[in-house]
Amino acid sequence: MKNNILILLLLISTTTFSQQIKKCITVEEEKLPNYKVKVIKTNHCVEPKEITIRSYVVTEWEKKKRKKRKKRKNEK
């Protein structure tokens, strides 16, 4: 009986820890006129939050996103 209770508590604790994990960096895109994109990167893991704002030409931003996807795909 004690073993069953212990296993149950372990399962509950692992599920609560897994739910608390959050992404450190969020990226937001915003379309601008003249074929540009404004990219806002926010790092939530650092105190105070780091916010980086950059603007790219649409084709340049798409190229960067493709590279990131390709890199992620190769890591798996």
Secondary structure by P-SEA (a helix, b strand, c coil): caaaaaaaaaaaaaaaaaaaccccbbbbbbbbccbbbbbbbbbcccccbbbbbbbbcaaaaaaaaaaaaaaaaaac
